[in-house]
């Protein structure tokens, strides 16, 4: 069966040929670009919340993976995942569809490996944070009346 075997290792030094240098680094802080407009029409189901769907849409477009989706133009694919996950909250039979889409979009560790995506640590931010440790401020003692 094609596609079997161990997942690719981003730290491996043995990758050669077409596998070499194919990893995409994603920003640790998430996607900072413009969130695309919702591409699907609203459902007419009374038990379904379009407001909640848009909240999840806005939230998911701030993940590191959204950087890759924007570059690849995966707006509709992401919308279908959001819709499937919202529907799965009400109908557990739809959970496998939502899970499959989450892997395809790189929202799981397995999906990240399959897409050859990795989160790039922001080392400069870590250094800034170390230097900017908050100082403990002790207020002046107040005399008792």
The first five atom37 places (N, CA, C, CB, O) and aatype in JSON, in Angstrom:
{
  "aatype": [20, 20, 20, 20, 20, 20, 20, 20, 20, 20, 20, 20, 20, 20, 20, 20, 20, 20, 20, 20, 20, 20, 20, 20, 20, 20, 20, 20, 20, 20, 20, 20, 20, 20, 20, 20, 20, 20, 20, 20, 20, 20, 20, 20, 20, 20, 20, 20, 20, 20, 20, 20, 20, 20, 20, 20, 20, 20, 20, 20, 20, 20, 20, 20, 20, 20, 20, 20, 20, 20, 20, 20, 20, 20, 20, 20, 20, 20, 20, 20, 20, 20, 20, 20, 20, 20, 20, 20, 20, 20, 20, 20, 20, 20, 20, 20, 20, 20, 20, 20, 20, 20, 20, 20, 20, 20, 20, 20, 20, 20, 20, 20, 20, 20, 20, 20, 20, 20, 20, 20, 20, 20, 20, 20, 20, 20, 20, 20, 20, 20, 20, 20, 20, 20, 20, 20, 20, 20, 20, 20, 20, 20, 20, 20, 20],
  "atom_mask": [
    [1, 1, 1, 1, 1],
    [1, 1, 1, 1, 1],
    [1, 1, 1, 1, 1],
    [1, 1, 1, 1, 1],
    [1, 1, 1, 1, 1],
    [1, 1, 1, 1, 1],
    [1, 1, 1, 1, 1],
    [1, 1, 1, 1, 1],
    [1, 1, 1, 1, 1],
    [1, 1, 1, 1, 1],
    [1, 1, 1, 1, 1],
    [1, 1, 1, 1, 1],
    [1, 1, 1, 1, 1],
    [1, 1, 1, 1, 1],
    [1, 1, 1, 1, 1],
    [1, 1, 1, 1, 1],
    [1, 1, 1, 1, 1],
    [1, 1, 1, 1, 1],
    [1, 1, 1, 1, 1],
    [1, 1, 1, 1, 1],
    [1, 1, 1, 1, 1],
    [1, 1, 1, 1, 1],
    [1, 1, 1, 1, 1],
    [1, 1, 1, 1, 1],
    [1, 1, 1, 1, 1],
    [1, 1, 1, 1, 1],
    [1, 1, 1, 1, 1],
    [1, 1, 1, 1, 1],
    [1, 1, 1, 1, 1],
    [1, 1, 1, 1, 1],
    [1, 1, 1, 1, 1],
    [1, 1, 1, 1, 1],
    [1, 1, 1, 1, 1],
    [1, 1, 1, 1, 1],
    [1, 1, 1, 1, 1],
    [1, 1, 1, 1, 1],
    [1, 1, 1, 1, 1],
    [1, 1, 1, 1, 1],
    [1, 1, 1, 1, 1],
    [1, 1, 1, 1, 1],
    [1, 1, 1, 1, 1],
    [1, 1, 1, 1, 1],
    [1, 1, 1, 1, 1],
    [1, 1, 1, 1, 1],
    [1, 1, 1, 1, 1],
    [1, 1, 1, 1, 1],
    [1, 1, 1, 1, 1],
    [1, 1, 1, 1, 1],
    [1, 1, 1, 1, 1],
    [1, 1, 1, 1, 1],
    [1, 1, 1, 1, 1],
    [1, 1, 1, 1, 1],
    [1, 1, 1, 1, 1],
    [1, 1, 1, 1, 1],
    [1, 1, 1, 1, 1],
    [1, 1, 1, 1, 1],
    [1, 1, 1, 1, 1],
    [1, 1, 1, 1, 1],
    [1, 1, 1, 1, 1],
    [1, 1, 1, 1, 1],
    [1, 1, 1, 1, 1],
    [1, 1, 1, 1, 1],
    [1, 1, 1, 1, 1],
    [1, 1, 1, 1, 1],
    [1, 1, 1, 1, 1],
    [1, 1, 1, 1, 1],
    [1, 1, 1, 1, 1],
    [1, 1, 1, 1, 1],
    [1, 1, 1, 1, 1],
    [1, 1, 1, 1, 1],
    [1, 1, 1, 1, 1],
    [1, 1, 1, 1, 1],
    [1, 1, 1, 1, 1],
    [1, 1, 1, 1, 1],
    [1, 1, 1, 1, 1],
    [1, 1, 1, 1, 1],
    [1, 1, 1, 1, 1],
    [1, 1, 1, 1, 1],
    [1, 1, 1, 1, 1],
    [1, 1, 1, 1, 1],
    [1, 1, 1, 1, 1],
    [1, 1, 1, 1, 1],
    [1, 1, 1, 1, 1],
    [1, 1, 1, 1, 1],
    [1, 1, 1, 1, 1],
    [1, 1, 1, 1, 1],
    [1, 1, 1, 1, 1],
    [1, 1, 1, 1, 1],
    [1, 1, 1, 1, 1],
    [1, 1, 1, 1, 1],
    [1, 1, 1, 1, 1],
    [1, 1, 1, 1, 1],
    [1, 1, 1, 1, 1],
    [1, 1, 1, 1, 1],
    [1, 1, 1, 1, 1],
    [1, 1, 1, 1, 1],
    [1, 1, 1, 1, 1],
    [1, 1, 1, 1, 1],
    [1, 1, 1, 1, 1],
    [1, 1, 1, 1, 1],
    [1, 1, 1, 1, 1],
    [1, 1, 1, 1, 1],
    [1, 1, 1, 1, 1],
    [1, 1, 1, 1, 1],
    [1, 1, 1, 1, 1],
    [1, 1, 1, 1, 1],
    [1, 1, 1, 1, 1],
    [1, 1, 1, 1, 1],
    [1, 1, 1, 1, 1],
    [1, 1, 1, 1, 1],
    [1, 1, 1, 1, 1],
    [1, 1, 1, 1, 1],
    [1, 1, 1, 1, 1],
    [1, 1, 1, 1, 1],
    [1, 1, 1, 1, 1],
    [1, 1, 1, 1, 1],
    [1, 1, 1, 1, 1],
    [1, 1, 1, 1, 1],
    [1, 1, 1, 1, 1],
    [1, 1, 1, 1, 1],
    [1, 1, 1, 1, 1],
    [1, 1, 1, 1, 1],
    [1, 1, 1, 1, 1],
    [1, 1, 1, 1, 1],
    [1, 1, 1, 1, 1],
    [1, 1, 1, 1, 1],
    [1, 1, 1, 1, 1],
    [1, 1, 1, 1, 1],
    [1, 1, 1, 1, 1],
    [1, 1, 1, 1, 1],
    [1, 1, 1, 1, 1],
    [1, 1, 1, 1, 1],
    [1, 1, 1, 1, 1],
    [1, 1, 1, 1, 1],
    [1, 1, 1, 1, 1],
    [1, 1, 1, 1, 1],
    [1, 1, 1, 1, 1],
    [1, 1, 1, 1, 1],
    [1, 1, 1, 1, 1],
    [1, 1, 1, 1, 1],
    [1, 1, 1, 1, 1],
    [1, 1, 1, 1, 1],
    [1, 1, 1, 1, 1],
    [1, 1, 1, 1, 1],
    [1, 1, 1, 1, 1]
  ],
  "atom_positions": [
    [[0.85, -1.18, 0.0], [0.0, 0.0, 0.0], [0.89, 1.24, 0.0], [-0.96, 0.0, 1.22], [1.83, 1.33, 0.79]],
    [[0.61, 2.17, -0.87], [1.41, 3.4, -0.97], [1.18, 4.27, 0.25], [1.07, 4.17, -2.25], [0.09, 4.3, 0.82]],
    [[2.23, 5.0, 0.63], [2.11, 5.93, 1.74], [2.3, 5.31, 3.1], [0.81, 6.58, 1.7], [2.1, 5.98, 4.12]],
    [[2.68, 4.03, 3.16], [2.91, 3.41, 4.45], [4.35, 3.64, 4.86], [2.57, 1.91, 4.41], [5.18, 4.08, 4.06]],
    [[4.64, 3.32, 6.09], [5.99, 3.49, 6.6], [6.02, 4.6, 7.62], [6.97, 3.79, 5.46], [5.0, 5.23, 7.9]],
    [[7.19, 4.84, 8.17], [7.29, 5.86, 9.21], [7.05, 7.26, 8.66], [8.64, 5.8, 9.89], [7.3, 7.54, 7.49]],
    [[6.57, 8.12, 9.53], [6.35, 9.51, 9.14], [7.7, 10.19, 8.92], [5.52, 10.28, 10.22], [8.68, 9.79, 9.54]],
    [[7.76, 11.2, 8.07], [9.02, 11.9, 7.85], [9.49, 12.6, 9.12], [8.87, 12.92, 6.72], [8.67, 13.06, 9.92]],
    [[10.79, 12.67, 9.29], [11.38, 13.3, 10.46], [12.05, 14.59, 10.04], [12.4, 12.35, 11.16], [12.99, 14.56, 9.24]],
    [[11.59, 15.74, 10.54], [12.18, 17.01, 10.11], [13.63, 17.17, 10.56], [11.36, 18.16, 10.65], [14.35, 18.0, 10.01]],
    [[14.07, 16.39, 11.54], [15.43, 16.5, 12.05], [16.4, 15.54, 11.35], [15.45, 16.25, 13.53], [17.61, 15.6, 11.59]],
    [[15.88, 14.68, 10.51], [16.7, 13.66, 9.86], [17.73, 14.29, 8.92], [15.83, 12.69, 9.09], [17.41, 15.21, 8.17]],
    [[18.95, 13.79, 8.98], [20.01, 14.25, 8.08], [20.11, 13.34, 6.86], [21.36, 14.29, 8.82], [20.91, 13.6, 5.96]],
    [[19.3, 12.3, 6.81], [19.38, 11.33, 5.73], [18.47, 11.66, 4.55], [19.05, 9.97, 6.25], [18.49, 10.96, 3.55]],
    [[17.67, 12.7, 4.66], [16.77, 13.04, 3.57], [17.58, 13.59, 2.4], [15.7, 14.07, 4.03], [18.37, 14.52, 2.55]],
    [[17.36, 13.0, 1.25], [18.1, 13.42, 0.06], [17.15, 13.55, -1.12], [19.23, 12.43, -0.26], [15.98, 13.19, -1.03]],
    [[17.67, 14.06, -2.2], [16.88, 14.15, -3.43], [15.65, 14.99, -3.26], [16.48, 12.78, -3.9], [15.72, 16.11, -2.75]],
    [[14.51, 14.46, -3.69], [13.27, 15.23, -3.66], [12.75, 15.46, -2.25], [12.21, 14.53, -4.48], [11.89, 16.31, -2.04]],
    [[13.27, 14.7, -1.26], [12.81, 14.88, 0.11], [13.57, 15.98, 0.83], [12.94, 13.59, 0.88], [13.08, 16.53, 1.82]],
    [[14.74, 16.31, 0.35], [15.57, 17.29, 1.05], [14.96, 18.69, 0.97], [16.99, 17.3, 0.47], [14.46, 19.1, -0.08]],
    [[15.01, 19.38, 2.06], [14.59, 20.79, 2.13], [13.13, 21.0, 1.73], [15.46, 21.64, 1.24], [12.79, 22.02, 1.13]],
    [[12.27, 20.06, 2.05], [10.86, 20.2, 1.68], [9.98, 20.56, 2.87], [10.37, 18.93, 1.04], [8.76, 20.57, 2.74]],
    [[10.56, 20.84, 4.0], [9.76, 21.2, 5.17], [9.4, 22.67, 5.1], [10.52, 20.89, 6.48], [10.21, 23.5, 4.69]],
    [[8.18, 22.98, 5.51], [7.71, 24.36, 5.57], [7.63, 24.78, 7.02], [6.33, 24.52, 4.86], [6.96, 24.13, 7.83]],
    [[8.32, 25.86, 7.35], [8.28, 26.39, 8.71], [7.1, 27.35, 8.85], [9.62, 27.12, 9.06], [6.9, 28.24, 8.02]],
    [[6.33, 27.15, 9.91], [5.17, 27.98, 10.18], [5.45, 28.86, 11.39], [3.9, 27.11, 10.42], [6.17, 28.44, 12.3]],
    [[4.9, 30.06, 11.43], [5.2, 30.99, 12.54], [4.57, 30.53, 13.85], [4.71, 32.39, 12.19], [3.38, 30.22, 13.91]],
    [[5.39, 30.5, 14.89], [4.92, 30.07, 16.2], [3.75, 30.92, 16.71], [6.08, 30.12, 17.2], [2.84, 30.41, 17.36]],
    [[3.79, 32.18, 16.41], [2.73, 33.1, 16.89], [1.45, 33.01, 16.09], [3.24, 34.52, 16.86], [0.45, 33.64, 16.44]],
    [[1.44, 32.23, 15.01], [0.24, 32.07, 14.21], [0.21, 33.01, 13.01], [-0.98, 32.31, 15.05], [1.1, 33.83, 12.82]],
    [[-0.83, 32.86, 12.23], [-1.03, 33.64, 11.01], [-1.46, 35.05, 11.36], [-2.07, 32.98, 10.09], [-2.41, 35.24, 12.12]],
    [[-0.77, 36.04, 10.82], [-1.07, 37.44, 11.13], [-1.74, 38.15, 9.96], [0.2, 38.17, 11.51], [-2.0, 39.35, 10.04]],
    [[-2.02, 37.43, 8.88], [-2.62, 38.04, 7.7], [-4.11, 38.28, 7.83], [-2.36, 37.2, 6.51], [-4.7, 38.09, 8.9]],
    [[-4.69, 38.69, 6.74], [-6.13, 38.97, 6.69], [-6.89, 37.64, 6.69], [-6.49, 39.82, 5.44], [-6.57, 36.73, 5.93]],
    [[-7.9, 37.55, 7.55], [-8.74, 36.36, 7.59], [-9.7, 36.42, 6.41], [-9.52, 36.26, 8.95], [-10.41, 37.41, 6.23]],
    [[-9.73, 35.36, 5.59], [-10.64, 35.38, 4.43], [-12.1, 35.44, 4.83], [-10.4, 34.14, 3.57], [-12.48, 35.06, 5.94]],
    [[-12.91, 35.93, 3.92], [-14.36, 35.94, 4.12], [-14.87, 34.51, 4.14], [-15.09, 36.77, 3.02], [-14.32, 33.64, 3.46]],
    [[-15.91, 34.26, 4.9], [-16.53, 32.94, 4.98], [-17.09, 32.57, 3.6], [-17.65, 32.9, 6.08], [-17.94, 33.3, 3.08]],
    [[-16.63, 31.45, 2.99], [-17.02, 31.16, 1.62], [-18.3, 30.34, 1.44], [-15.93, 30.46, 0.96], [-18.79, 30.21, 0.32]],
    [[-18.84, 29.78, 2.51], [-20.01, 28.9, 2.39], [-21.28, 29.65, 2.73], [-19.86, 27.68, 3.28], [-21.26, 30.65, 3.45]],
    [[-22.39, 29.15, 2.22], [-23.67, 29.76, 2.58], [-24.09, 29.24, 3.95], [-24.77, 29.45, 1.51], [-23.67, 28.17, 4.37]],
    [[-24.92, 30.0, 4.65], [-25.39, 29.6, 5.97], [-26.37, 28.45, 5.87], [-26.03, 30.78, 6.7], [-27.13, 28.34, 4.9]],
    [[-26.34, 27.59, 6.88], [-27.31, 26.5, 6.94], [-28.62, 27.01, 7.52], [-26.77, 25.32, 7.79], [-28.62, 27.94, 8.33]],
    [[-29.71, 26.42, 7.11], [-31.03, 26.82, 7.6], [-31.48, 25.97, 8.78], [-32.05, 26.74, 6.48], [-32.66, 25.99, 9.13]],
    [[-30.58, 25.23, 9.37], [-30.9, 24.34, 10.49], [-31.06, 25.16, 11.77], [-29.8, 23.26, 10.66], [-30.19, 25.97, 12.1]],
    [[-32.17, 24.95, 12.49], [-32.43, 25.72, 13.71], [-31.43, 25.4, 14.82], [-33.83, 25.45, 14.21], [-31.12, 26.27, 15.64]],
    [[-30.92, 24.18, 14.87], [-29.99, 23.79, 15.93], [-28.55, 24.15, 15.63], [-30.09, 22.32, 16.17], [-27.65, 23.83, 16.41]],
    [[-28.31, 24.82, 14.51], [-26.95, 25.14, 14.08], [-26.69, 26.62, 14.29], [-26.73, 24.75, 12.59], [-27.55, 27.45, 13.98]],
    [[-25.53, 26.97, 14.81], [-25.21, 28.36, 15.09], [-24.18, 28.9, 14.08], [-24.68, 28.51, 16.52], [-23.01, 28.53, 14.12]],
    [[-24.64, 29.76, 13.2], [-23.73, 30.4, 12.24], [-22.76, 31.33, 12.97], [-24.53, 31.18, 11.18], [-21.63, 31.52, 12.52]],
    [[-23.2, 31.89, 14.08], [-22.33, 32.77, 14.86], [-21.15, 31.97, 15.42], [-23.12, 33.45, 16.02], [-20.0, 32.4, 15.34]],
    [[-21.45, 30.81, 15.99], [-20.39, 29.95, 16.52], [-19.46, 29.49, 15.4], [-21.0, 28.72, 17.25], [-18.24, 29.4, 15.6]],
    [[-20.0, 29.21, 14.26], [-19.2, 28.78, 13.11], [-18.21, 29.88, 12.72], [-20.12, 28.44, 11.91], [-17.05, 29.58, 12.43]],
    [[-18.64, 31.13, 12.72], [-17.75, 32.24, 12.38], [-16.7, 32.46, 13.47], [-18.57, 33.53, 12.18], [-15.57, 32.85, 13.16]],
    [[-17.07, 32.22, 14.72], [-16.08, 32.34, 15.81], [-14.96, 31.32, 15.62], [-16.76, 32.13, 17.19], [-13.78, 31.66, 15.76]],
    [[-15.32, 30.09, 15.3], [-14.32, 29.04, 15.07], [-13.49, 29.4, 13.84], [-15.01, 27.65, 14.89], [-12.28, 29.2, 13.84]],
    [[-14.13, 29.92, 12.8], [-13.45, 30.34, 11.58], [-12.37, 31.39, 11.9], [-14.47, 30.91, 10.56], [-11.22, 31.27, 11.47]],
    [[-12.74, 32.41, 12.65], [-11.78, 33.46, 13.01], [-10.65, 32.9, 13.88], [-12.49, 34.61, 13.74], [-9.49, 33.27, 13.72]],
    [[-11.0, 32.01, 14.79], [-10.02, 31.41, 15.7], [-9.02, 30.54, 14.93], [-10.73, 30.57, 16.78], [-7.81, 30.64, 15.16]],
    [[-9.51, 29.72, 14.05], [-8.65, 28.76, 13.34], [-7.71, 29.48, 12.36], [-9.51, 27.73, 12.59], [-6.64, 28.97, 12.05]],
    [[-8.12, 30.65, 11.88], [-7.26, 31.4, 10.96], [-6.16, 32.16, 11.7], [-8.09, 32.37, 10.13], [-5.42, 32.92, 11.06]],
    [[-6.03, 31.99, 12.97], [-4.92, 32.58, 13.72], [-3.92, 31.5, 14.15], [-5.45, 33.33, 14.96], [-2.97, 31.8, 14.89]],
    [[-4.11, 30.28, 13.71], [-3.17, 29.21, 14.03], [-1.95, 29.3, 13.1], [-3.85, 27.81, 13.9], [-2.04, 29.92, 12.04]],
    [[-0.84, 28.68, 13.48], [0.32, 28.66, 12.58], [0.01, 28.0, 11.23], [1.47, 27.92, 13.25], [0.54, 28.43, 10.21]],
    [[-0.84, 26.98, 11.22], [-1.17, 26.27, 9.99], [-1.85, 27.19, 8.97], [-2.07, 25.09, 10.29], [-1.74, 26.96, 7.76]],
    [[-2.53, 28.21, 9.44], [-3.22, 29.14, 8.54], [-2.25, 29.84, 7.6], [-4.01, 30.17, 9.33], [-2.63, 30.27, 6.51]],
    [[-0.99, 29.97, 8.02], [0.02, 30.56, 7.15], [0.14, 29.73, 5.87], [1.39, 30.64, 7.87], [0.18, 30.28, 4.76]],
    [[0.19, 28.41, 6.02], [0.28, 27.52, 4.86], [-1.01, 27.54, 4.06], [0.61, 26.08, 5.3], [-0.98, 27.54, 2.83]],
    [[-2.16, 27.54, 4.74], [-3.44, 27.55, 4.03], [-3.56, 28.78, 3.14], [-4.62, 27.5, 5.02], [-4.03, 28.7, 2.01]],
    [[-3.12, 29.92, 3.67], [-3.2, 31.16, 2.9], [-2.32, 31.06, 1.65], [-2.78, 32.37, 3.76], [-2.73, 31.47, 0.57]],
    [[-1.13, 30.52, 1.81], [-0.22, 30.37, 0.67], [-0.77, 29.39, -0.37], [1.15, 29.91, 1.15], [-0.58, 29.57, -1.57]],
    [[-1.45, 28.35, 0.11], [-1.99, 27.32, -0.78], [-3.39, 27.64, -1.3], [-2.02, 26.0, -0.06], [-3.89, 26.96, -2.19]],
    [[-4.03, 28.67, -0.74], [-5.38, 29.03, -1.16], [-6.44, 28.06, -0.67], [-5.45, 29.11, -2.66], [-7.44, 27.84, -1.35]],
    [[-6.24, 27.47, 0.5], [-7.15, 26.46, 1.03], [-8.31, 27.07, 1.81], [-6.39, 25.51, 1.92], [-8.66, 26.55, 2.87]],
    [[-8.91, 28.11, 1.34], [-10.0, 28.78, 2.05], [-11.22, 27.87, 2.14], [-10.37, 30.1, 1.35], [-11.76, 27.66, 3.22]],
    [[-11.65, 27.33, 1.03], [-12.84, 26.47, 1.02], [-12.6, 25.19, 1.83], [-13.24, 26.11, -0.44], [-13.49, 24.73, 2.54]],
    [[-11.41, 24.61, 1.73], [-11.1, 23.39, 2.47], [-11.19, 23.63, 3.98], [-9.7, 22.88, 2.1], [-11.69, 22.79, 4.72]],
    [[-10.69, 24.78, 4.41], [-10.76, 25.12, 5.84], [-12.22, 25.34, 6.25], [-9.92, 26.38, 6.15], [-12.63, 24.91, 7.32]],
    [[-12.98, 25.99, 5.39], [-14.4, 26.23, 5.69], [-15.15, 24.91, 5.81], [-15.04, 27.11, 4.6], [-16.01, 24.76, 6.68]],
    [[-14.85, 23.96, 4.94], [-15.52, 22.65, 5.02], [-15.14, 21.92, 6.3], [-15.15, 21.8, 3.79], [-15.97, 21.2, 6.87]],
    [[-13.9, 22.09, 6.75], [-13.51, 21.5, 8.04], [-14.3, 22.14, 9.19], [-11.99, 21.66, 8.28], [-14.83, 21.44, 10.05]],
    [[-14.38, 23.47, 9.18], [-15.11, 24.16, 10.25], [-16.57, 23.71, 10.25], [-15.02, 25.7, 10.07], [-17.13, 23.44, 11.31]],
    [[-17.18, 23.64, 9.09], [-18.57, 23.2, 8.99], [-18.72, 21.77, 9.51], [-19.06, 23.3, 7.53], [-19.63, 21.48, 10.28]],
    [[-17.82, 20.87, 9.08], [-17.89, 19.47, 9.51], [-17.71, 19.35, 11.02], [-16.82, 18.63, 8.79], [-18.4, 18.56, 11.66]],
    [[-16.81, 20.13, 11.59], [-16.6, 20.03, 13.04], [-17.79, 20.6, 13.81], [-15.32, 20.77, 13.44], [-18.13, 20.09, 14.88]],
    [[-18.42, 21.65, 13.28], [-19.61, 22.2, 13.94], [-20.76, 21.21, 13.87], [-20.02, 23.54, 13.28], [-21.48, 21.01, 14.85]],
    [[-20.95, 20.58, 12.71], [-22.02, 19.58, 12.57], [-21.74, 18.36, 13.45], [-22.16, 19.16, 11.1], [-22.67, 17.75, 13.98]],
    [[-20.47, 18.0, 13.59], [-20.11, 16.83, 14.41], [-20.41, 17.06, 15.88], [-18.63, 16.5, 14.23], [-20.61, 16.11, 16.63]],
    [[-20.45, 18.32, 16.31], [-20.81, 18.61, 17.7], [-22.24, 18.18, 17.99], [-20.64, 20.11, 17.99], [-22.58, 17.86, 19.13]],
    [[-23.09, 18.17, 16.96], [-24.5, 17.8, 17.13], [-24.79, 16.37, 16.68], [-25.37, 18.75, 16.36], [-25.76, 15.76, 17.13]],
    [[-23.96, 15.84, 15.81], [-24.16, 14.49, 15.29], [-22.83, 13.73, 15.31], [-24.75, 14.53, 13.84], [-22.01, 13.9, 14.4]],
    [[-22.61, 12.9, 16.33], [-21.33, 12.19, 16.47], [-20.97, 11.3, 15.28], [-21.37, 11.35, 17.7], [-19.8, 10.95, 15.11]],
    [[-21.94, 10.94, 14.46], [-21.63, 10.13, 13.27], [-20.75, 10.9, 12.29], [-22.93, 9.69, 12.58], [-20.09, 10.29, 11.44]],
    [[-20.73, 12.21, 12.39], [-19.94, 13.03, 11.49], [-18.52, 13.29, 12.01], [-20.64, 14.35, 11.25], [-17.71, 13.94, 11.33]],
    [[-18.23, 12.79, 13.2], [-16.91, 13.01, 13.79], [-15.77, 12.48, 12.92], [-16.86, 12.35, 15.15], [-14.75, 13.16, 12.81]],
    [[-15.88, 11.3, 12.3], [-14.77, 10.83, 11.45], [-14.45, 11.79, 10.3], [-15.1, 9.46, 10.89], [-13.28, 11.96, 9.94]],
    [[-15.46, 12.4, 9.72], [-15.24, 13.36, 8.64], [-14.46, 14.57, 9.15], [-16.58, 13.82, 8.02], [-13.51, 15.02, 8.49]],
    [[-14.84, 15.1, 10.3], [-14.14, 16.25, 10.87], [-12.7, 15.88, 11.22], [-14.88, 16.77, 12.12], [-11.78, 16.66, 10.99]],
    [[-12.52, 14.69, 11.78], [-11.17, 14.25, 12.14], [-10.29, 14.1, 10.9], [-11.23, 12.93, 12.91], [-9.13, 14.51, 10.91]],
    [[-10.83, 13.51, 9.85], [-10.07, 13.34, 8.61], [-9.64, 14.69, 8.05], [-10.9, 12.58, 7.58], [-8.5, 14.86, 7.63]],
    [[-10.56, 15.63, 8.04], [-10.23, 16.97, 7.54], [-9.2, 17.66, 8.42], [-11.5, 17.82, 7.44], [-8.36, 18.41, 7.91]],
    [[-9.24, 17.43, 9.73], [-8.26, 18.06, 10.61], [-6.85, 17.54, 10.32], [-8.62, 17.8, 12.09], [-5.88, 18.29, 10.4]],
    [[-6.74, 16.27, 9.98], [-5.44, 15.7, 9.61], [-4.96, 16.32, 8.29], [-5.52, 14.15, 9.48], [-3.81, 16.73, 8.18]],
    [[-5.84, 16.38, 7.3], [-5.48, 16.94, 6.0], [-5.02, 18.39, 6.1], [-6.67, 16.85, 5.04], [-4.14, 18.82, 5.35]],
    [[-5.6, 19.15, 7.04], [-5.25, 20.55, 7.2], [-4.05, 20.76, 8.12], [-6.42, 21.32, 7.74], [-3.64, 21.89, 8.37]],
    [[-3.48, 19.67, 8.62], [-2.3, 19.79, 9.47], [-2.61, 20.25, 10.88], [-1.34, 20.72, 8.86], [-1.73, 20.82, 11.54]],
    [[-3.82, 20.03, 11.36], [-4.2, 20.45, 12.7], [-3.86, 19.41, 13.77], [-5.67, 20.75, 12.74], [-4.06, 19.65, 14.96]],
    [[-3.35, 18.27, 13.35], [-2.92, 17.23, 14.28], [-1.43, 17.0, 14.08], [-3.74, 15.91, 14.06], [-0.89, 17.37, 13.04]],
    [[-0.76, 16.39, 15.05], [0.66, 16.08, 14.85], [0.9, 15.21, 13.61], [1.21, 15.36, 16.09], [1.87, 15.43, 12.88]],
    [[0.03, 14.24, 13.37], [0.15, 13.4, 12.18], [0.0, 14.23, 10.91], [-0.89, 12.27, 12.2], [0.75, 14.05, 9.96]],
    [[-0.97, 15.12, 10.9], [-1.18, 15.98, 9.75], [-0.01, 16.92, 9.5], [-2.44, 16.78, 9.93], [0.34, 17.19, 8.35]],
    [[0.59, 17.42, 10.58], [1.76, 18.28, 10.43], [2.89, 17.5, 9.76], [2.23, 18.82, 11.81], [3.56, 18.02, 8.86]],
    [[3.1, 16.26, 10.18], [4.16, 15.44, 9.58], [3.87, 15.12, 8.12], [4.35, 14.14, 10.37], [4.75, 15.22, 7.27]],
    [[2.63, 14.74, 7.84], [2.27, 14.39, 6.46], [2.42, 15.58, 5.51], [0.84, 13.87, 6.4], [2.82, 15.42, 4.36]],
    [[2.1, 16.77, 5.99], [2.23, 17.97, 5.18], [3.65, 18.53, 5.19], [1.25, 19.04, 5.66], [3.96, 19.48, 4.46]],
    [[4.5, 17.94, 6.01], [5.89, 18.4, 6.19], [5.93, 19.86, 6.65], [6.69, 18.24, 4.88], [6.66, 20.69, 6.12]],
    [[5.1, 20.13, 7.66], [5.07, 21.45, 8.27], [5.65, 21.33, 9.67], [3.62, 22.02, 8.31], [5.48, 20.31, 10.33]],
    [[6.31, 22.37, 10.11], [6.81, 22.41, 11.48], [6.69, 23.85, 11.98], [8.28, 21.9, 11.58], [6.79, 24.81, 11.22]],
    [[6.47, 23.95, 13.28], [6.34, 25.26, 13.9], [7.74, 25.79, 14.16], [5.5, 25.19, 15.24], [8.56, 25.13, 14.81]],
    [[8.02, 26.97, 13.65], [9.33, 27.59, 13.84], [9.29, 28.39, 15.14], [9.7, 28.51, 12.64], [8.5, 29.32, 15.29]],
    [[10.15, 28.02, 16.06], [10.2, 28.73, 17.35], [10.73, 30.14, 17.15], [11.07, 27.97, 18.36], [11.64, 30.37, 16.35]],
    [[10.15, 31.07, 17.87], [10.58, 32.46, 17.82], [11.63, 32.66, 18.91], [9.37, 33.45, 17.99], [11.3, 33.05, 20.03]],
    [[12.88, 32.38, 18.57], [13.96, 32.46, 19.55], [14.21, 33.88, 20.02], [15.23, 31.88, 18.98], [14.57, 34.1, 21.18]],
    [[14.01, 34.85, 19.15], [14.2, 36.25, 19.54], [13.18, 36.65, 20.61], [14.07, 37.19, 18.31], [13.51, 37.36, 21.56]],
    [[11.95, 36.19, 20.47], [10.92, 36.49, 21.47], [11.27, 35.86, 22.81], [9.54, 36.0, 21.0], [11.06, 36.45, 23.86]],
    [[11.81, 34.64, 22.76], [12.23, 33.97, 23.99], [13.33, 34.75, 24.69], [12.69, 32.54, 23.71], [13.32, 34.9, 25.91]],
    [[14.3, 35.26, 23.91], [15.38, 36.04, 24.5], [14.87, 37.35, 25.09], [16.45, 36.33, 23.45], [15.3, 37.76, 26.17]],
    [[13.95, 38.0, 24.38], [13.36, 39.24, 24.89], [12.62, 38.98, 26.2], [12.4, 39.86, 23.86], [12.7, 39.77, 27.14]],
    [[11.91, 37.86, 26.24], [11.14, 37.53, 27.43], [12.06, 37.28, 28.62], [10.25, 36.3, 27.17], [11.74, 37.66, 29.75]],
    [[13.19, 36.65, 28.38], [14.15, 36.4, 29.46], [14.7, 37.7, 30.01], [15.3, 35.51, 28.96], [14.88, 37.86, 31.22]],
    [[14.99, 38.66, 29.1], [15.54, 39.94, 29.52], [14.5, 40.82, 30.21], [16.11, 40.68, 28.33], [14.85, 41.66, 31.04]],
    [[13.23, 40.63, 29.89], [12.18, 41.49, 30.42], [11.42, 40.83, 31.56], [11.21, 41.86, 29.31], [10.21, 41.01, 31.7]],
    [[12.12, 40.08, 32.38], [11.46, 39.45, 33.52], [10.88, 40.53, 34.42], [12.44, 38.54, 34.31], [11.55, 41.53, 34.69]],
    [[9.68, 40.33, 34.89], [9.07, 41.36, 35.74], [9.8, 41.45, 37.09], [7.57, 41.07, 35.97], [10.17, 40.43, 37.68]],
    [[9.98, 42.66, 37.54], [10.62, 42.88, 38.84], [9.55, 42.86, 39.92], [11.4, 44.21, 38.86], [8.43, 43.34, 39.74]],
    [[9.93, 42.32, 41.03], [9.01, 42.29, 42.17], [9.05, 43.66, 42.83], [9.39, 41.16, 43.2], [10.1, 44.11, 43.28]],
    [[7.91, 44.3, 42.88], [7.81, 45.63, 43.47], [7.13, 45.49, 44.82], [7.05, 46.62, 42.55], [6.0, 45.0, 44.92]],
    [[7.84, 45.93, 45.85], [7.29, 45.87, 47.2], [6.84, 47.28, 47.58], [8.33, 45.29, 48.23], [7.66, 48.19, 47.58]],
    [[5.57, 47.47, 47.91], [5.1, 48.81, 48.25], [5.71, 49.25, 49.58], [3.56, 48.84, 48.32], [6.06, 48.43, 50.43]],
    [[5.83, 50.57, 49.75], [6.35, 51.11, 51.01], [5.45, 50.68, 52.15], [6.45, 52.66, 50.95], [4.23, 50.55, 52.01]],
    [[6.08, 50.46, 53.27], [5.33, 50.04, 54.46], [4.39, 51.18, 54.89], [6.29, 49.64, 55.62], [4.75, 52.36, 54.83]],
    [[3.23, 50.81, 55.3], [2.25, 51.78, 55.76], [2.22, 51.7, 57.28], [0.82, 51.53, 55.14], [2.09, 50.62, 57.86]],
    [[2.34, 52.88, 57.93], [2.32, 52.89, 59.39], [0.9, 52.68, 59.89], [2.9, 54.21, 59.94], [-0.07, 53.16, 59.3]],
    [[0.82, 51.96, 60.98], [-0.49, 51.72, 61.61], [-0.99, 52.99, 62.25], [-0.42, 50.59, 62.66], [-0.18, 53.76, 62.78]],
    [[-2.29, 53.26, 62.21], [-2.84, 54.48, 62.8], [-2.75, 54.52, 64.3], [-4.27, 54.64, 62.4], [-3.17, 55.49, 64.92]]
  ]
}
